Amino acid sequence: MPRGDRRDKWVAYLRVSTPEQAERDLSLPAQRHAIAGYAHGHGAAIAREFVEEGHSGIDPHRPAFRRMLEDALRPGSDVAVIIVHHSSRFTRDAMEARVVKTKLRRAGVRVCSVSQDLPDDPMGKLMEGFFECIDQYESELNGLRTSAAMAEAVRQGFFPGSRPPFGFRTRAVTIREGVIRHVLEPEEGEAEVVREIYRLYVTHGGAKAVARTLNQRGLRYRTGQAWNKNVVLDVLDEEAVIGSYWWGKRRDGVARPRDEWLSIRVTPIVDAEVYALAHRLRRDRDVGSRGGRAVARPRVLSGMVFCGRCGASCQLETSGKTIDGNRYRYCYYSCRAYCRTGKEACPGVRVATEVLDDAVLAHLVEVACAPRRVGELRKLVEGRALALDDLGAAWRALVTADHEVGRAYVLHLIDRVELYDDHATVVPRRPTAEV
């Protein structure tokens, strides 16, 4: 087991797959007890633990798992061993297990399992690979069984999910002793909000206008978040409001054909004619369905500009008009929170893309062509003539180039651009500067 001067601590990773397990405290105490005993038997103690409550082992974005890896892989980390109760607690994805454990091993960190105490030699690594494949196989097999059971529940008219669509709630129904199913029924408070969304959408315009009106009235979504146009459109997309909830639209994150969906009959909460009118208006308002729209090319600063007021990313906002037969197009970096939710989320900030791009790129050229760098380059070329203007032109061509090399160079120089009303702050890999 590799140990450096600093890597001498053991940390524990505990995971349960469902929130119900975590709430009932069924598995976590048993894992914690077994891990502590294993560490004690090897003359060690658990320095820190990372607890994952209600996350599947095939989810690569588990928050506690990510924090644990960041802790173990950061420079100067003191983590020598990550201990789990069973290899399936670490991950149920065999490929992810190989990749992550290889990174950890190269950093001097070993992953150990209480239930599978394997030697750190070629035979142990071979057996570890077998266990990882078995963990993934069990996960996929359980997924098939669960999907089949859920499909049968849907055929019988029961709701198999954990989160009902907005406007509805679940009610428990006892089928027989020890067997409970759930049915969908309207939740009157949310149902009235759904009906209001349809009224506003039909009479007031787009989804953003609806979101702003709801926020101004102090209404919030089920989770307490402010309404934005995407959430409004999600509510409009739900067919349960007119009596049919469709289950099985996606599998493993991939959309499935409509003829494979299964429906549950529910009590409608929106008039079918109003629903049809709203969706006809939505199709008419959808600019993406009108044809002839050019696909926007990625800009050098795409994904790197953020609102300095609220911290939200800035999206590209386009507009245009025709004057004397000529088409004038405009493009802006605009606060995403303002664009999607309105002034209630952020007063907003907006700047023309060419203005910000030119200012930031000019700043980067000055950084790249600093006198110290020019002097170093002159030494490299053994005193041969090196014109500063020519060098600046070369750097500008590289930075502003409309291809992957130019964008990669910009990403190498700066971390982000924070946009304010009267200036933009470039945040490099080192101290900030204004442009």
MARNULUM-54857 format. One record per residue (C-alpha): y, x, z; chain; residue in three letters. Coordinates in Angstrom, 2 decimals. Last residue first. Layout:
BEGIN
(rec (Y,X,Z),"A","ala")
...
***
This chain:
BEGIN
(rec (45.73,-10.91,-19.42),"A","val")
(rec (45.05,-10.34,-15.72),"A","glu")
(rec (42.75,-7.70,-14.26),"A","ala")
(rec (39.70,-7.80,-12.02),"A","thr")
(rec (37.85,-4.88,-10.44),"A","pro")
(rec (34.41,-3.75,-11.88),"A","arg")
(rec (31.70,-5.49,-13.95),"A","arg")
(rec (34.71,-7.16,-15.45),"A","pro")
(rec (36.42,-10.36,-14.24),"A","val")
(rec (39.15,-11.16,-16.76),"A","val")
(rec (41.78,-13.43,-15.24),"A","thr")
(rec (43.50,-15.90,-17.54),"A","ala")
(rec (47.13,-16.88,-17.29),"A","his")
(rec (49.60,-19.78,-17.14),"A","asp")
(rec (47.48,-22.84,-16.34),"A","asp")
(rec (44.40,-20.93,-15.16),"A","tyr")
(rec (41.20,-19.76,-16.91),"A","leu")
(rec (38.71,-17.44,-15.22),"A","glu")
(rec (36.95,-15.15,-17.70),"A","val")
(rec (33.47,-13.90,-16.82),"A","arg")
(rec (31.28,-10.83,-16.24),"A","asp")
(rec (32.99,-8.35,-18.54),"A","ile")
(rec (32.16,-5.13,-20.40),"A","leu")
(rec (28.47,-5.48,-21.24),"A","his")
(rec (28.88,-9.13,-22.22),"A","leu")
(rec (31.63,-8.05,-24.64),"A","val")
(rec (29.30,-5.44,-26.16),"A","tyr")
(rec (26.51,-8.00,-26.52),"A","ala")
(rec (28.93,-10.33,-28.31),"A","arg")
(rec (29.84,-7.63,-30.83),"A","gly")
(rec (26.20,-6.63,-31.37),"A","val")
(rec (25.09,-10.25,-31.78),"A","glu")
(rec (27.41,-10.98,-34.69),"A","his")
(rec (30.98,-12.06,-35.37),"A","asp")
(rec (32.52,-8.67,-34.73),"A","ala")
(rec (35.51,-8.85,-32.39),"A","thr")
(rec (34.34,-6.12,-30.04),"A","val")
(rec (33.01,-3.84,-32.76),"A","leu")
(rec (35.97,-4.19,-35.12),"A","ala")
(rec (38.36,-3.73,-32.19),"A","arg")
(rec (36.53,-0.53,-31.14),"A","trp")
(rec (36.79,0.86,-34.67),"A","ala")
(rec (40.46,-0.05,-34.98),"A","ala")
(rec (41.17,1.57,-31.63),"A","gly")
(rec (39.38,4.75,-32.72),"A","leu")
(rec (41.36,4.87,-35.92),"A","asp")
(rec (44.60,4.44,-33.98),"A","asp")
(rec (43.62,7.16,-31.49),"A","leu")
(rec (42.93,9.63,-34.29),"A","ala")
(rec (40.05,12.00,-33.62),"A","leu")
(rec (40.35,15.43,-35.22),"A","ala")
(rec (37.43,17.71,-34.33),"A","arg")
(rec (37.51,19.29,-30.92),"A","gly")
(rec (33.77,19.48,-30.38),"A","glu")
(rec (32.91,15.87,-31.25),"A","val")
(rec (31.80,15.23,-27.66),"A","leu")
(rec (34.96,16.77,-26.28),"A","lys")
(rec (37.07,14.41,-28.35),"A","arg")
(rec (35.01,11.51,-27.01),"A","leu")
(rec (35.81,12.54,-23.44),"A","glu")
(rec (39.49,12.69,-24.23),"A","gly")
(rec (39.43,9.26,-25.84),"A","val")
(rec (37.69,7.88,-22.77),"A","arg")
(rec (40.34,9.30,-20.47),"A","arg")
(rec (43.12,7.99,-22.71),"A","pro")
(rec (41.81,4.40,-22.41),"A","ala")
(rec (40.41,3.13,-25.70),"A","cys")
(rec (37.67,0.88,-24.33),"A","ala")
(rec (39.98,-0.65,-21.74),"A","val")
(rec (42.74,-1.22,-24.29),"A","glu")
(rec (40.17,-2.76,-26.68),"A","val")
(rec (39.00,-5.03,-23.87),"A","leu")
(rec (42.52,-6.30,-23.26),"A","his")
(rec (42.97,-7.03,-26.95),"A","ala")
(rec (39.67,-8.93,-26.85),"A","leu")
(rec (40.83,-11.03,-23.91),"A","val")
(rec (44.20,-11.89,-25.44),"A","ala")
(rec (42.80,-12.60,-28.92),"A","asp")
(rec (40.01,-14.81,-27.55),"A","asp")
(rec (42.38,-16.73,-25.28),"A","leu")
(rec (44.86,-17.55,-28.03),"A","val")
(rec (42.18,-18.19,-30.68),"A","glu")
(rec (40.35,-20.58,-28.35),"A","thr")
(rec (43.39,-22.73,-27.64),"A","ala")
(rec (43.84,-23.26,-23.92),"A","val")
(rec (42.90,-26.07,-21.55),"A","arg")
(rec (42.98,-26.66,-17.80),"A","val")
(rec (41.89,-29.74,-15.92),"A","gly")
(rec (43.29,-31.81,-13.08),"A","pro")
(rec (39.73,-31.65,-11.66),"A","cys")
(rec (37.16,-34.23,-10.51),"A","ala")
(rec (39.46,-37.27,-10.32),"A","glu")
(rec (41.26,-35.96,-13.41),"A","lys")
(rec (38.32,-36.90,-15.59),"A","gly")
(rec (34.51,-36.83,-15.28),"A","thr")
(rec (33.13,-35.24,-18.43),"A","arg")
(rec (36.14,-33.47,-19.95),"A","cys")
(rec (37.75,-32.70,-16.58),"A","tyr")
(rec (34.56,-31.25,-15.12),"A","ala")
(rec (33.94,-29.27,-18.32),"A","arg")
(rec (37.36,-27.57,-18.15),"A","cys")
(rec (38.61,-27.00,-21.71),"A","ser")
(rec (38.41,-24.02,-24.07),"A","tyr")
(rec (40.12,-25.31,-27.18),"A","tyr")
(rec (39.51,-25.69,-30.91),"A","cys")
(rec (41.89,-27.07,-33.49),"A","tyr")
(rec (41.27,-28.01,-37.10),"A","arg")
(rec (43.89,-28.75,-39.72),"A","tyr")
(rec (42.50,-30.37,-42.89),"A","arg")
(rec (44.84,-30.21,-45.86),"A","asn")
(rec (45.55,-33.29,-47.98),"A","gly")
(rec (49.22,-33.37,-47.13),"A","asp")
(rec (48.37,-33.33,-43.40),"A","ile")
(rec (44.86,-34.17,-42.18),"A","thr")
(rec (44.04,-34.01,-38.49),"A","lys")
(rec (41.77,-32.08,-36.18),"A","gly")
(rec (40.16,-31.89,-32.78),"A","ser")
(rec (37.66,-29.67,-31.01),"A","thr")
(rec (36.77,-29.08,-27.35),"A","glu")
(rec (34.60,-26.08,-26.49),"A","leu")
(rec (33.33,-26.19,-22.94),"A","gln")
(rec (34.73,-24.46,-19.89),"A","cys")
(rec (32.43,-23.82,-16.95),"A","ser")
(rec (33.32,-25.42,-13.63),"A","ala")
(rec (34.99,-23.25,-10.97),"A","gly")
(rec (37.40,-25.95,-9.80),"A","cys")
(rec (40.85,-24.48,-10.42),"A","arg")
(rec (40.05,-21.23,-12.28),"A","gly")
(rec (38.06,-23.13,-14.89),"A","cys")
(rec (35.38,-20.89,-16.35),"A","phe")
(rec (34.96,-18.96,-19.61),"A","val")
(rec (31.81,-16.86,-20.17),"A","met")
(rec (29.48,-19.38,-21.84),"A","gly")
(rec (30.94,-18.75,-25.29),"A","ser")
(rec (33.32,-15.75,-25.20),"A","leu")
(rec (32.30,-14.29,-28.60),"A","val")
(rec (32.15,-17.73,-30.15),"A","arg")
(rec (28.98,-19.54,-31.13),"A","pro")
(rec (29.20,-21.26,-34.52),"A","arg")
(rec (29.88,-24.98,-34.50),"A","ala")
(rec (27.61,-27.01,-36.76),"A","val")
(rec (29.66,-28.76,-39.42),"A","ala")
(rec (29.84,-32.55,-39.25),"A","arg")
(rec (29.10,-34.12,-42.63),"A","gly")
(rec (27.10,-36.95,-41.11),"A","gly")
(rec (28.30,-39.86,-39.01),"A","arg")
(rec (25.53,-39.81,-36.41),"A","ser")
(rec (26.93,-36.93,-34.37),"A","gly")
(rec (30.23,-38.75,-33.96),"A","val")
(rec (28.54,-41.38,-31.81),"A","asp")
(rec (31.08,-44.20,-31.47),"A","arg")
(rec (29.26,-46.58,-33.82),"A","asp")
(rec (25.91,-45.87,-32.16),"A","arg")
(rec (27.44,-46.52,-28.75),"A","arg")
(rec (28.99,-49.75,-29.96),"A","leu")
(rec (25.58,-50.98,-31.11),"A","arg")
(rec (24.15,-49.91,-27.76),"A","his")
(rec (26.75,-51.88,-25.83),"A","ala")
(rec (26.26,-54.96,-28.01),"A","leu")
(rec (22.46,-54.90,-27.55),"A","ala")
(rec (22.78,-54.62,-23.77),"A","tyr")
(rec (25.33,-57.45,-23.67),"A","val")
(rec (22.97,-59.62,-25.72),"A","glu")
(rec (20.02,-58.78,-23.44),"A","ala")
(rec (21.92,-59.85,-20.31),"A","asp")
(rec (21.70,-57.19,-17.62),"A","val")
(rec (19.65,-57.28,-14.37),"A","ile")
(rec (16.19,-57.89,-15.82),"A","pro")
(rec (13.29,-58.48,-13.36),"A","thr")
(rec (10.59,-55.94,-14.15),"A","val")
(rec (7.69,-55.68,-16.60),"A","arg")
(rec (6.13,-52.23,-16.57),"A","ile")
(rec (5.68,-50.39,-19.84),"A","ser")
(rec (3.43,-47.55,-21.03),"A","leu")
(rec (4.59,-44.87,-23.48),"A","trp")
(rec (2.17,-43.42,-26.03),"A","glu")
(rec (3.60,-45.45,-28.94),"A","asp")
(rec (7.00,-43.93,-28.15),"A","arg")
(rec (5.84,-40.44,-29.09),"A","pro")
(rec (6.05,-37.94,-26.19),"A","arg")
(rec (9.01,-35.73,-25.25),"A","ala")
(rec (8.04,-32.37,-23.74),"A","val")
(rec (8.93,-31.44,-20.14),"A","gly")
(rec (5.30,-31.21,-19.03),"A","asp")
(rec (4.81,-34.74,-20.32),"A","arg")
(rec (7.73,-36.94,-21.30),"A","arg")
(rec (8.30,-40.63,-21.96),"A","lys")
(rec (5.35,-41.51,-19.74),"A","gly")
(rec (6.68,-44.68,-18.10),"A","trp")
(rec (8.87,-47.31,-19.73),"A","trp")
(rec (10.58,-49.92,-17.55),"A","tyr")
(rec (10.96,-53.21,-19.42),"A","ser")
(rec (13.14,-56.14,-18.23),"A","gly")
(rec (16.62,-55.80,-19.68),"A","ile")
(rec (17.87,-53.27,-17.07),"A","val")
(rec (14.53,-51.44,-17.36),"A","ala")
(rec (15.69,-50.18,-20.76),"A","glu")
(rec (17.54,-47.22,-19.21),"A","glu")
(rec (19.79,-45.54,-21.81),"A","asp")
(rec (22.98,-47.12,-20.44),"A","leu")
(rec (22.31,-45.65,-17.00),"A","val")
(rec (21.76,-42.20,-18.53),"A","asp")
(rec (24.99,-42.66,-20.52),"A","leu")
(rec (26.91,-43.24,-17.30),"A","val")
(rec (25.35,-40.13,-15.77),"A","val")
(rec (26.39,-38.09,-18.80),"A","asn")
(rec (29.93,-39.52,-18.77),"A","lys")
(rec (30.61,-38.52,-15.21),"A","asn")
(rec (30.36,-40.44,-11.94),"A","trp")
(rec (31.09,-38.64,-8.71),"A","ala")
(rec (28.13,-37.55,-6.63),"A","gln")
(rec (26.91,-39.52,-3.62),"A","gly")
(rec (23.24,-39.35,-4.64),"A","thr")
(rec (23.22,-43.03,-5.67),"A","arg")
(rec (26.31,-42.63,-7.83),"A","tyr")
(rec (29.72,-43.16,-6.32),"A","arg")
(rec (32.30,-45.93,-6.31),"A","leu")
(rec (35.78,-45.17,-4.97),"A","gly")
(rec (37.54,-47.47,-7.42),"A","arg")
(rec (39.10,-44.47,-9.15),"A","gln")
(rec (35.60,-42.99,-9.53),"A","asn")
(rec (34.32,-46.12,-11.27),"A","leu")
(rec (37.31,-46.20,-13.62),"A","thr")
(rec (36.94,-42.51,-14.46),"A","arg")
(rec (33.23,-42.89,-15.23),"A","ala")
(rec (33.87,-45.85,-17.54),"A","val")
(rec (36.56,-43.93,-19.42),"A","ala")
(rec (34.13,-41.01,-19.76),"A","lys")
(rec (31.43,-43.33,-21.13),"A","ala")
(rec (33.58,-44.59,-23.97),"A","gly")
(rec (35.70,-47.68,-24.53),"A","gly")
(rec (37.23,-50.20,-22.16),"A","his")
(rec (35.69,-53.56,-23.13),"A","thr")
(rec (32.04,-52.85,-23.95),"A","val")
(rec (31.73,-49.82,-21.69),"A","tyr")
(rec (33.56,-51.55,-18.85),"A","leu")
(rec (31.31,-54.61,-18.92),"A","arg")
(rec (28.17,-52.48,-19.22),"A","tyr")
(rec (29.21,-50.29,-16.30),"A","ile")
(rec (30.05,-53.42,-14.28),"A","glu")
(rec (26.53,-54.74,-14.83),"A","arg")
(rec (25.11,-51.42,-13.61),"A","val")
(rec (27.40,-51.49,-10.56),"A","val")
(rec (26.14,-55.01,-9.75),"A","glu")
(rec (22.56,-53.77,-10.02),"A","ala")
(rec (23.35,-50.92,-7.60),"A","glu")
(rec (24.31,-53.37,-4.83),"A","gly")
(rec (21.56,-55.82,-5.77),"A","glu")
(rec (18.66,-53.39,-5.75),"A","glu")
(rec (16.48,-55.04,-8.38),"A","pro")
(rec (12.68,-54.82,-7.95),"A","glu")
(rec (10.14,-52.20,-8.89),"A","leu")
(rec (6.63,-52.36,-7.41),"A","val")
(rec (4.87,-49.89,-5.16),"A","his")
(rec (1.23,-49.32,-4.26),"A","arg")
(rec (-0.50,-48.97,-0.89),"A","ile")
(rec (-4.21,-48.45,-0.22),"A","val")
(rec (-5.28,-48.00,3.41),"A","gly")
(rec (-6.59,-51.53,3.77),"A","glu")
(rec (-6.31,-53.28,0.45),"A","arg")
(rec (-3.62,-53.66,-2.17),"A","ile")
(rec (-0.73,-53.34,0.28),"A","thr")
(rec (2.56,-53.60,-1.63),"A","val")
(rec (5.52,-51.30,-0.95),"A","ala")
(rec (8.85,-52.21,-2.53),"A","arg")
(rec (10.69,-49.79,-4.80),"A","thr")
(rec (14.38,-49.98,-5.66),"A","arg")
(rec (16.33,-50.81,-8.80),"A","phe")
(rec (19.83,-50.48,-10.25),"A","gly")
(rec (19.47,-46.77,-10.99),"A","phe")
(rec (15.91,-46.06,-12.09),"A","pro")
(rec (13.33,-45.67,-9.32),"A","pro")
(rec (12.65,-42.23,-7.86),"A","arg")
(rec (9.15,-41.39,-6.58),"A","ser")
(rec (7.11,-42.52,-9.54),"A","gly")
(rec (3.98,-44.64,-9.87),"A","pro")
(rec (5.57,-48.11,-10.31),"A","phe")
(rec (2.86,-50.79,-10.29),"A","phe")
(rec (2.12,-53.31,-13.03),"A","gly")
(rec (-1.67,-52.86,-13.27),"A","gln")
(rec (-1.26,-50.83,-16.44),"A","arg")
(rec (1.25,-48.68,-14.55),"A","val")
(rec (-1.32,-47.95,-11.82),"A","ala")
(rec (-3.83,-46.96,-14.51),"A","glu")
(rec (-1.30,-44.55,-16.01),"A","ala")
(rec (-0.65,-43.06,-12.55),"A","met")
(rec (-4.36,-42.45,-11.99),"A","ala")
(rec (-4.73,-40.80,-15.41),"A","ala")
(rec (-1.66,-38.65,-14.83),"A","ser")
(rec (-2.97,-37.57,-11.42),"A","thr")
(rec (-6.35,-36.61,-12.84),"A","arg")
(rec (-4.76,-34.62,-15.66),"A","leu")
(rec (-2.40,-32.88,-13.26),"A","gly")
(rec (-5.24,-32.06,-10.88),"A","asn")
(rec (-7.03,-30.35,-13.77),"A","leu")
(rec (-3.88,-28.39,-14.68),"A","glu")
(rec (-3.40,-27.24,-11.08),"A","ser")
(rec (-7.07,-26.37,-10.65),"A","glu")
(rec (-7.01,-24.29,-13.85),"A","tyr")
(rec (-3.83,-22.50,-12.72),"A","gln")
(rec (-5.36,-21.58,-9.36),"A","asp")
(rec (-8.59,-20.46,-11.08),"A","ile")
(rec (-6.62,-18.15,-13.38),"A","cys")
(rec (-4.82,-16.66,-10.35),"A","glu")
(rec (-8.11,-16.19,-8.49),"A","phe")
(rec (-9.63,-14.30,-11.43),"A","phe")
(rec (-6.55,-12.04,-11.67),"A","gly")
(rec (-6.86,-11.20,-7.96),"A","glu")
(rec (-10.51,-10.32,-8.51),"A","met")
(rec (-9.52,-7.78,-11.16),"A","leu")
(rec (-6.70,-6.40,-8.98),"A","lys")
(rec (-9.16,-5.93,-6.10),"A","gly")
(rec (-11.61,-4.14,-8.37),"A","met")
(rec (-8.87,-1.81,-9.62),"A","pro")
(rec (-7.74,-0.95,-6.05),"A","asp")
(rec (-5.51,-2.53,-3.40),"A","asp")
(rec (-8.38,-4.20,-1.57),"A","pro")
(rec (-8.50,-8.01,-1.44),"A","leu")
(rec (-7.99,-10.32,1.53),"A","asp")
(rec (-8.26,-13.69,-0.18),"A","gln")
(rec (-7.54,-16.35,2.43),"A","ser")
(rec (-4.67,-14.44,4.04),"A","val")
(rec (-3.18,-13.49,0.68),"A","ser")
(rec (-1.21,-10.30,0.09),"A","cys")
(rec (1.64,-9.52,-2.34),"A","val")
(rec (2.58,-5.82,-2.40),"A","arg")
(rec (6.09,-4.40,-2.72),"A","val")
(rec (6.90,-0.86,-3.90),"A","gly")
(rec (9.36,-1.78,-6.65),"A","ala")
(rec (6.67,-1.24,-9.29),"A","arg")
(rec (4.40,-3.57,-7.33),"A","arg")
(rec (7.07,-6.25,-7.20),"A","leu")
(rec (7.64,-6.17,-10.94),"A","lys")
(rec (3.89,-6.28,-11.57),"A","thr")
(rec (3.54,-9.17,-9.10),"A","lys")
(rec (6.17,-11.15,-10.98),"A","val")
(rec (4.63,-10.67,-14.43),"A","val")
(rec (1.03,-11.26,-13.40),"A","arg")
(rec (1.81,-14.30,-11.25),"A","ala")
(rec (4.03,-15.78,-13.96),"A","glu")
(rec (1.16,-15.55,-16.44),"A","met")
(rec (-1.32,-17.13,-14.02),"A","ala")
(rec (0.96,-20.07,-13.19),"A","asp")
(rec (-0.14,-21.65,-9.92),"A","arg")
(rec (2.29,-19.60,-7.84),"A","thr")
(rec (2.59,-17.98,-4.40),"A","phe")
(rec (0.88,-20.87,-2.56),"A","arg")
(rec (-2.02,-20.70,-5.03),"A","ser")
(rec (-2.79,-17.16,-3.82),"A","ser")
(rec (-3.52,-18.55,-0.35),"A","his")
(rec (-1.78,-18.19,3.02),"A","his")
(rec (0.99,-16.00,1.65),"A","val")
(rec (2.21,-12.53,2.67),"A","ile")
(rec (4.92,-10.56,0.92),"A","ile")
(rec (4.67,-6.90,1.90),"A","val")
(rec (7.05,-3.90,1.84),"A","ala")
(rec (10.45,-5.59,2.14),"A","val")
(rec (13.25,-3.27,3.34),"A","asp")
(rec (15.46,-3.79,0.29),"A","ser")
(rec (17.81,-0.94,-0.66),"A","gly")
(rec (18.36,-2.20,-4.19),"A","pro")
(rec (17.35,-5.87,-4.50),"A","arg")
(rec (13.76,-6.61,-5.50),"A","leu")
(rec (12.40,-8.05,-2.24),"A","ala")
(rec (15.43,-10.14,-1.31),"A","asp")
(rec (15.90,-11.41,-4.87),"A","glu")
(rec (12.20,-12.27,-5.00),"A","leu")
(rec (12.43,-14.21,-1.74),"A","met")
(rec (15.55,-16.06,-2.86),"A","arg")
(rec (13.81,-17.10,-6.10),"A","arg")
(rec (10.77,-18.38,-4.17),"A","phe")
(rec (13.05,-20.28,-1.78),"A","ala")
(rec (14.82,-21.95,-4.73),"A","pro")
(rec (11.72,-22.87,-6.78),"A","arg")
(rec (12.83,-22.32,-10.38),"A","his")
(rec (9.49,-21.28,-11.93),"A","pro")
(rec (7.88,-24.65,-11.07),"A","asp")
(rec (4.12,-24.28,-11.51),"A","ile")
(rec (3.53,-24.09,-7.74),"A","gly")
(rec (5.12,-27.50,-7.30),"A","ser")
(rec (8.01,-27.87,-4.87),"A","his")
(rec (8.16,-30.13,-1.80),"A","gly")
(rec (9.25,-27.81,0.97),"A","glu")
(rec (9.40,-24.12,0.10),"A","glu")
(rec (9.78,-21.95,3.22),"A","val")
(rec (10.83,-18.31,3.09),"A","phe")
(rec (9.96,-16.28,6.18),"A","glu")
(rec (11.51,-13.20,7.68),"A","arg")
(rec (10.39,-10.22,9.78),"A","ala")
(rec (6.75,-11.25,10.15),"A","ile")
(rec (5.02,-8.77,12.43),"A","ala")
(rec (2.67,-5.88,11.69),"A","ala")
(rec (-0.35,-4.20,13.20),"A","gly")
(rec (-2.80,-5.42,10.57),"A","his")
(rec (-4.32,-8.05,12.86),"A","gly")
(rec (-0.82,-9.17,13.80),"A","his")
(rec (-0.01,-9.78,10.12),"A","ala")
(rec (-3.14,-11.91,9.68),"A","tyr")
(rec (-2.42,-13.90,12.83),"A","gly")
(rec (1.18,-14.59,11.77),"A","ala")
(rec (-0.01,-15.71,8.32),"A","ile")
(rec (-2.64,-18.07,9.78),"A","ala")
(rec (-0.15,-19.70,12.17),"A","his")
(rec (2.54,-20.12,9.49),"A","arg")
(rec (0.11,-21.64,7.01),"A","gln")
(rec (-1.21,-24.11,9.59),"A","ala")
(rec (2.34,-24.99,10.66),"A","pro")
(rec (3.35,-25.60,7.01),"A","leu")
(rec (0.46,-27.87,6.08),"A","ser")
(rec (0.75,-31.25,7.77),"A","leu")
(rec (4.35,-31.34,9.02),"A","asp")
(rec (4.66,-35.05,8.10),"A","arg")
(rec (8.03,-34.35,6.46),"A","glu")
(rec (6.77,-31.25,4.65),"A","ala")
(rec (3.68,-33.02,3.33),"A","gln")
(rec (5.79,-36.00,2.25),"A","glu")
(rec (8.22,-33.69,0.44),"A","pro")
(rec (5.35,-32.68,-1.85),"A","thr")
(rec (3.85,-29.37,-2.98),"A","ser")
(rec (3.88,-27.37,0.24),"A","val")
(rec (4.92,-23.73,0.33),"A","arg")
(rec (5.12,-20.83,2.79),"A","leu")
(rec (6.23,-17.29,1.87),"A","tyr")
(rec (6.10,-14.72,4.63),"A","ala")
(rec (7.93,-11.40,4.91),"A","val")
(rec (6.56,-8.06,6.11),"A","trp")
(rec (8.95,-5.16,6.70),"A","lys")
(rec (8.42,-1.42,6.12),"A","asp")
(rec (10.29,-0.66,2.91),"A","arg")
(rec (13.04,1.64,4.15),"A","arg")
(rec (11.37,5.04,4.15),"A","asp")
(rec (9.08,4.02,1.35),"A","gly")
(rec (5.83,2.15,1.57),"A","arg")
(rec (3.19,1.73,-1.12),"A","pro")
(rec (0.00,0.00,0.00),"A","met")
***
